[in-house]
Amino acid sequence: MSEIEKIESLVPAWTYLPDICERWGVPVTDVRDMVRSGQLIAVRRGPNNSLQVPAAFIEDTGLVKHLVATLTLLRDCKFTDLEILEWLFTEQPSLPGSPIQALVENRGTEVKRRAQAELI
């Protein structure tokens, strides 16, 4: 199974950038800037090869709390974007659940602690 196929099997739902813009009431350039600056991960997928973001990253008012800090920690560990997605969406018995599920449930400290452990 290729890396992208693995991600496809782990991430249950995706959101298009224009849908995020509409939800937040911001221009598409703002969301593209978030992707460019590393605050958000987008993957080219689907029949149009369009940029899409895991739906779990998005809340009505912005990004899931602690997501940006977690992405930064994992990038400091030299994870690629696809490796980060795999890490975030893979079940971890010690949490329990997946790191993204814990972030959505506002358990960011636990997730960041585990991400910091990846540096060791």
C-alpha positions in Angstrom: 0.0 0.0 0.0 1.4 3.4 -1.0 1.7 6.2 1.5 -1.2 8.2 0.0 -3.4 5.0 -0.1 -2.6 4.5 3.6 -3.7 8.2 4.3 -6.8 7.7 2.3 -7.7 4.7 4.5 -7.0 6.5 7.7 -8.7 9.9 7.1 -12.5 9.5 7.0 -13.5 12.8 5.6 -11.9 15.6 3.6 -12.9 19.3 3.0 -12.1 21.5 0.0 -10.4 24.8 0.6 -13.3 26.9 -0.8 -15.7 25.1 1.7 -13.4 26.1 4.6 -13.4 29.7 3.3 -17.1 29.8 3.2 -17.5 28.3 6.7 -15.0 30.8 8.2 -16.0 33.7 6.0 -12.5 34.4 4.8 -10.9 34.7 1.3 -9.4 31.5 -0.2 -6.0 33.2 -0.1 -6.1 33.2 3.7 -6.5 29.4 3.8 -3.9 28.9 1.1 -1.5 31.0 3.2 -2.2 28.7 6.2 -1.2 25.7 4.0 1.9 27.5 2.7 3.0 28.5 6.2 2.5 25.0 7.6 -0.4 25.8 9.9 -2.5 23.4 7.9 -1.9 20.3 5.8 -3.6 19.9 2.4 -3.3 17.0 0.1 -4.0 16.9 -3.7 -6.6 14.2 -4.2 -9.8 13.2 -6.1 -10.6 13.3 -9.8 -9.6 17.0 -10.1 -6.4 16.6 -8.0 -7.7 19.5 -5.9 -6.2 20.5 -2.5 -8.2 19.0 0.4 -7.8 19.2 4.1 -8.8 16.5 6.6 -12.3 17.6 7.9 -11.3 16.8 11.5 -8.9 19.8 11.4 -11.7 22.3 10.9 -14.1 23.8 13.4 -16.7 26.5 12.8 -14.4 29.3 14.2 -11.1 28.1 12.9 -8.6 25.2 13.3 -8.9 22.6 16.0 -7.2 23.9 19.1 -3.5 22.8 19.5 -3.3 21.6 15.9 -0.7 24.1 14.8 1.5 23.4 17.8 1.3 19.7 17.2 2.1 20.1 13.5 5.1 22.2 14.4 6.4 19.6 16.9 6.1 16.8 14.4 7.8 18.8 11.7 10.6 19.5 14.2 10.9 15.6 14.4 11.4 15.7 10.6 8.0 14.2 9.8 6.7 14.7 6.2 3.2 15.9 5.8 2.0 12.4 4.9 3.8 11.0 8.0 2.1 13.7 10.2 -1.3 12.7 8.8 -0.6 9.0 9.5 0.5 9.8 13.0 -2.5 12.0 13.7 -5.1 9.5 12.4 -3.6 6.3 13.7 -5.1 4.9 16.9 -2.8 5.0 19.9 -3.9 2.8 22.9 -2.2 5.1 25.3 -4.5 8.0 24.5 -7.0 6.1 23.8 -8.0 6.8 20.3 -6.1 8.8 17.7 -4.2 12.0 18.3 -6.6 14.0 16.1 -9.6 12.6 18.1 -7.8 13.7 21.3 -7.2 17.2 19.8 -10.9 17.5 18.8 -11.8 16.5 22.4 -9.5 19.3 23.7 -6.9 16.9 25.0 -4.1 18.8 23.3 -1.6 18.5 26.2 -1.6 14.7 26.0 -1.1 14.9 22.2 1.7 17.4 22.4 3.4 15.4 25.0 3.4 12.3 22.7 4.6 14.5 19.8 7.5 15.8 21.9 8.4 12.2 22.7 9.0 11.7 19.0 12.0 14.1 19.3 13.8 11.7 21.6 
